[in-house]
Amino acid sequence: MKSQIDILGLGAVAVDDLVYVELYPTPDTKVRVLDRDRQCGGLTATALVAAARLGCRCAYAGVTGTDEASEFALAAMAGQGIRVDLANRRADKRIFHSTIIVDRRGTRTLLCDGRNVQGAGEDWPDADIIQSCGVLFVDHIGMAGMVRAARIARSAGIPVVADVERTPSKLFDELMHLIDHLIVPVGFAREITGLNEPDQAAAALWSDNRQAVVVTCGEDGSWYLGPGSKPSHQKAYQVQVVDTTGCGDAFHGAYAASLIRGLNLNDRIRLASATAALKATHRGGQAGCPMLAEVEAFLADKH
């Protein structure tokens, strides 16, 4: 089993309806739609796609519905080589459904419908499935299930990589304690630490049970630290931005993939940063995730 799943994800899956416009509209105005697209999205789903395109064997084992949107998303993940047979399909649940408006600068505005979404199941998947993976990927959707899975993984010595953006549950503190590779956006880091400077926030999020803390800052790069180190800065790679949808998720997935590849912390951050930058040059979240050869060529050119 251990050789069959590199990265196991349990959290957010979405259908993203992307709408492209010249400029984001002001109230009580009408704008022309330049293009439309529908893609699978979501924190965990996009991270898994990013990792799969970097050569990892990924599986999704969260809770979805049985409706058309859920089937669309699962089929999209399967089309990227991600195992979806472990998903817990339930008629009373749904996945996220987002409308994302993208303007000519690549800036996005996201309208998200999360009604009846569960994410991780409280008793699913079985412990032996969790124990069979190389990395467990969690987010904040279905907190009780995330805590259970993270406990099982940490007890088995399996790294837990997390993408958390808010605190919807009293179980948040317990989940944070179980995460040994914590990657959060700067806004959330400021919110939970009360510190404005991202390097200081990264340091404040450090604890002895962690292996890495990363605070991502978009076009300002990221700050990160590992055991016994002070925060270091990784500049964002300069690219022609088309659409920033999914860049953070791609960063997370590439970081998880770099753990499977056995890279050191500095190289993990470089790989994740390059993956996020290349994603930004393409429309949509998952469709823009680069292949490993493209990322390696991009990094080689930066030396």
C-alpha positions as CSV (number, residue, x, y, z in Angstrom):
1,M,0.0,0.0,0.0
2,K,2.8,2.5,0.9
3,S,4.0,2.4,-2.7
4,Q,0.6,3.2,-4.1
5,I,-0.2,6.6,-2.7
6,D,2.3,9.4,-2.4
7,I,-0.1,12.1,-1.4
8,L,-3.5,11.6,0.1
9,G,-5.9,14.6,0.2
10,L,-9.2,14.8,2.2
11,G,-10.5,18.4,1.9
12,A,-12.0,20.9,-0.4
13,V,-13.1,20.1,-4.0
14,A,-15.0,22.6,-6.1
15,V,-16.4,23.3,-9.5
16,D,-15.1,26.7,-10.7
17,D,-17.0,28.6,-13.3
18,L,-14.5,31.1,-14.6
19,V,-15.8,34.3,-16.2
20,Y,-13.3,36.6,-18.0
21,V,-13.9,40.3,-18.3
22,E,-11.9,43.4,-19.2
23,L,-12.4,45.1,-15.8
24,Y,-14.3,44.0,-12.7
25,P,-17.7,45.8,-12.8
26,T,-18.7,48.5,-10.4
27,P,-22.2,48.3,-8.9
28,D,-25.2,48.9,-11.2
29,T,-23.2,48.5,-14.4
30,K,-23.1,46.0,-17.2
31,V,-19.9,44.5,-18.6
32,R,-19.2,42.2,-21.5
33,V,-18.0,38.6,-20.8
34,L,-14.9,37.9,-22.9
35,D,-14.8,34.2,-22.2
36,R,-16.0,31.4,-19.9
37,D,-14.6,28.1,-18.7
38,R,-15.5,25.4,-16.2
39,Q,-12.8,23.6,-14.3
40,C,-12.4,21.5,-11.1
41,G,-11.0,23.6,-8.3
42,G,-10.7,23.6,-4.5
43,L,-7.8,23.8,-2.1
44,T,-7.1,20.1,-1.8
45,A,-8.2,19.1,-5.4
46,T,-5.9,21.7,-7.0
47,A,-3.0,20.8,-4.7
48,L,-3.4,17.2,-5.8
49,V,-3.5,18.1,-9.4
50,A,-0.3,20.2,-9.0
51,A,1.4,17.3,-7.3
52,A,0.3,14.7,-9.8
53,R,1.7,16.9,-12.7
54,L,5.0,16.8,-10.8
55,G,5.0,13.1,-10.9
56,C,3.3,12.0,-7.7
57,R,0.8,9.3,-7.2
58,C,-2.1,11.1,-5.6
59,A,-5.5,10.0,-4.2
60,Y,-8.6,11.8,-3.0
61,A,-10.6,10.4,0.0
62,G,-12.8,13.2,1.1
63,V,-16.6,13.5,1.1
64,T,-18.4,14.5,-2.1
65,G,-22.0,14.5,-3.3
66,T,-23.6,12.4,-5.9
67,D,-24.8,15.4,-8.0
68,E,-23.5,16.5,-11.4
69,A,-21.0,19.0,-10.0
70,S,-19.4,16.3,-7.8
71,E,-19.2,13.8,-10.6
72,F,-17.7,16.5,-12.8
73,A,-15.0,17.3,-10.3
74,L,-14.2,13.6,-9.6
75,A,-13.9,12.9,-13.3
76,A,-11.6,15.9,-13.7
77,M,-9.3,14.6,-11.0
78,A,-9.4,11.1,-12.4
79,G,-8.4,12.6,-15.7
80,Q,-5.2,13.9,-14.1
81,G,-4.3,10.4,-12.8
82,I,-5.6,11.0,-9.3
83,R,-7.3,8.0,-7.6
84,V,-10.9,8.9,-6.7
85,D,-12.2,5.4,-5.8
86,L,-11.6,6.3,-2.1
87,A,-14.0,9.3,-2.2
88,N,-17.0,9.0,0.1
89,R,-19.9,9.9,-2.2
90,R,-23.0,10.9,-0.2
91,A,-26.4,12.1,-1.6
92,D,-26.8,14.6,1.3
93,K,-23.5,16.4,0.7
94,R,-22.1,18.7,-2.0
95,I,-18.8,20.2,-3.1
96,F,-18.0,23.9,-3.4
97,H,-19.4,25.7,-6.4
98,S,-17.5,28.9,-7.2
99,T,-18.0,31.7,-9.8
100,I,-14.6,33.4,-10.4
101,I,-14.4,36.7,-12.2
102,V,-11.0,37.4,-13.7
103,D,-10.0,40.7,-15.2
104,R,-7.4,41.6,-17.8
105,R,-4.7,42.0,-15.1
106,G,-5.2,38.5,-13.9
107,T,-6.9,39.6,-10.7
108,R,-9.7,37.4,-9.5
109,T,-12.8,37.8,-7.5
110,L,-14.3,34.6,-6.1
111,L,-17.9,34.0,-5.2
112,C,-18.2,30.7,-3.3
113,D,-21.2,28.5,-2.4
114,G,-20.2,26.1,0.3
115,R,-23.6,24.9,1.5
116,N,-23.8,21.2,2.6
117,V,-20.0,20.8,2.1
118,Q,-18.3,18.4,4.5
119,G,-14.7,17.8,3.2
120,A,-13.0,15.2,5.4
121,G,-15.3,12.5,6.9
122,E,-15.2,12.0,10.6
123,D,-14.7,8.2,10.2
124,W,-13.4,8.0,6.7
125,P,-11.0,6.9,5.2
126,D,-9.9,3.8,7.2
127,A,-6.8,4.2,9.2
128,D,-4.8,1.8,7.1
129,I,-5.4,4.0,4.0
130,I,-4.1,7.0,5.8
131,Q,-1.1,5.0,7.1
132,S,-0.4,3.9,3.5
133,C,0.4,7.4,2.1
134,G,3.7,9.2,2.0
135,V,2.2,12.7,2.8
136,L,-1.2,13.6,4.2
137,F,-2.6,16.8,2.8
138,V,-5.3,18.6,4.9
139,D,-7.2,21.8,4.9
140,H,-9.9,23.3,7.1
141,I,-13.0,21.7,5.5
142,G,-14.4,19.0,7.8
143,M,-12.3,19.8,10.9
144,A,-13.2,16.7,13.0
145,G,-12.2,14.5,10.1
146,M,-9.0,16.4,9.5
147,V,-8.0,16.2,13.2
148,R,-8.6,12.4,13.2
149,A,-6.6,11.9,10.0
150,A,-3.7,14.1,11.1
151,R,-3.5,12.2,14.4
152,I,-3.3,8.9,12.6
153,A,-0.7,10.2,10.2
154,R,1.5,11.8,12.8
155,S,1.4,8.6,14.9
156,A,2.7,6.7,11.9
157,G,5.4,9.3,11.2
158,I,3.7,10.6,8.1
159,P,4.2,14.3,7.2
160,V,1.1,16.5,7.4
161,V,1.0,19.4,4.9
162,A,-1.8,21.9,5.5
163,D,-3.6,24.7,3.7
164,V,-5.7,26.5,6.3
165,E,-7.2,29.9,5.8
166,R,-9.7,30.4,8.6
167,T,-10.8,29.1,12.0
168,P,-14.3,27.6,11.6
169,S,-14.1,25.2,14.5
170,K,-13.0,24.8,18.1
171,L,-10.8,22.0,16.9
172,F,-8.6,24.4,15.0
173,D,-6.0,24.6,17.7
174,E,-5.7,20.9,17.8
175,L,-5.3,20.6,14.1
176,M,-2.6,23.4,14.1
177,H,-0.7,21.4,16.7
178,L,-0.7,18.3,14.5
179,I,0.5,20.1,11.3
180,D,4.3,19.7,10.8
181,H,4.4,21.5,7.5
182,L,2.3,24.6,7.8
183,I,1.8,26.8,4.8
184,V,-0.5,29.8,5.2
185,P,-1.2,33.1,3.2
186,V,0.1,36.3,4.8
187,G,-3.4,37.6,5.6
188,F,-4.2,34.6,7.6
189,A,-0.8,34.6,9.3
190,R,-1.4,38.2,10.4
191,E,-4.8,37.4,11.6
192,I,-3.8,34.5,13.9
193,T,-0.5,36.0,15.2
194,G,-1.4,39.7,15.4
195,L,1.9,40.5,13.7
196,N,2.0,42.6,10.5
197,E,5.5,41.6,9.2
198,P,5.4,38.2,7.5
199,D,8.8,37.1,8.7
200,Q,7.7,37.8,12.3
201,A,4.4,36.0,11.7
202,A,6.3,33.0,10.4
203,A,8.5,32.9,13.4
204,A,5.5,33.2,15.7
205,L,3.9,30.2,14.0
206,W,6.9,28.0,14.7
207,S,6.8,25.3,17.3
208,D,9.0,22.3,18.1
209,N,6.6,19.8,16.6
210,R,6.9,21.4,13.2
211,Q,9.3,20.8,10.3
212,A,8.5,23.9,8.3
213,V,6.5,27.1,8.4
214,V,5.8,29.0,5.2
215,V,4.0,32.3,4.9
216,T,3.1,33.1,1.3
217,C,2.8,36.7,0.1
218,G,1.8,36.5,-3.5
219,E,3.9,38.8,-5.7
220,D,6.1,39.5,-2.6
221,G,7.3,35.9,-2.5
222,S,7.3,33.9,0.8
223,W,9.0,33.7,4.1
224,Y,9.9,30.3,5.6
225,L,11.9,28.6,8.3
226,G,12.7,25.1,9.5
227,P,14.3,23.6,12.6
228,G,17.0,25.7,14.1
229,S,16.7,28.4,11.5
230,K,15.5,32.0,11.2
231,P,13.0,33.1,8.6
232,S,14.4,33.3,5.0
233,H,12.8,35.1,2.1
234,Q,12.1,33.6,-1.3
235,K,11.4,36.2,-4.0
236,A,8.4,35.5,-6.3
237,Y,9.5,34.6,-9.8
238,Q,8.6,37.3,-12.4
239,V,6.2,36.1,-15.0
240,Q,3.4,37.5,-17.2
241,V,0.4,37.0,-15.1
242,V,-2.8,35.8,-16.8
243,D,-4.8,34.4,-13.9
244,T,-3.9,34.0,-10.2
245,T,-6.6,31.5,-9.6
246,G,-5.2,28.4,-7.8
247,C,-1.6,29.8,-7.4
248,G,-1.6,29.2,-3.6
249,D,-3.1,25.7,-4.1
250,A,-0.4,24.9,-6.7
251,F,2.3,26.1,-4.2
252,H,0.9,23.7,-1.6
253,G,0.7,20.8,-3.9
254,A,4.2,21.4,-5.3
255,Y,5.6,21.6,-1.7
256,A,4.0,18.3,-0.8
257,A,5.4,16.8,-4.0
258,S,8.9,18.1,-3.1
259,L,8.7,16.1,0.2
260,I,8.0,13.0,-1.8
261,R,11.0,13.8,-3.9
262,G,13.2,14.2,-0.8
263,L,14.2,17.8,-1.4
264,N,15.6,20.1,1.3
265,L,13.6,23.0,2.6
266,N,15.2,25.6,0.4
267,D,14.6,23.5,-2.7
268,R,11.1,22.8,-1.7
269,I,10.3,26.5,-1.6
270,R,12.0,27.1,-4.9
271,L,10.0,24.3,-6.6
272,A,6.7,25.5,-5.0
273,S,7.4,29.1,-6.0
274,A,8.2,28.2,-9.6
275,T,5.1,26.0,-9.8
276,A,2.9,28.8,-8.6
277,A,4.5,31.3,-10.9
278,L,4.0,29.1,-14.0
279,K,0.4,28.4,-13.0
280,A,-0.2,32.2,-13.0
281,T,0.7,32.3,-16.7
282,H,-2.3,30.2,-17.6
283,R,-6.1,30.5,-17.2
284,G,-7.8,28.6,-14.4
285,G,-6.5,26.8,-11.4
286,Q,-5.9,23.2,-12.3
287,A,-5.6,23.6,-16.1
288,G,-2.6,26.0,-15.5
289,C,-0.6,23.7,-13.2
290,P,2.7,22.9,-15.0
291,M,4.4,19.6,-15.7
292,L,7.6,18.6,-13.9
293,A,9.8,19.2,-17.0
294,E,8.4,22.7,-17.4
295,V,9.2,23.5,-13.8
296,E,12.7,22.1,-14.0
297,A,13.4,24.0,-17.2
298,F,12.1,27.2,-15.6
299,L,14.3,26.8,-12.5
300,A,17.4,25.8,-14.6
301,D,17.0,29.1,-16.5
302,K,16.9,31.0,-13.2
303,H,20.4,29.9,-12.1
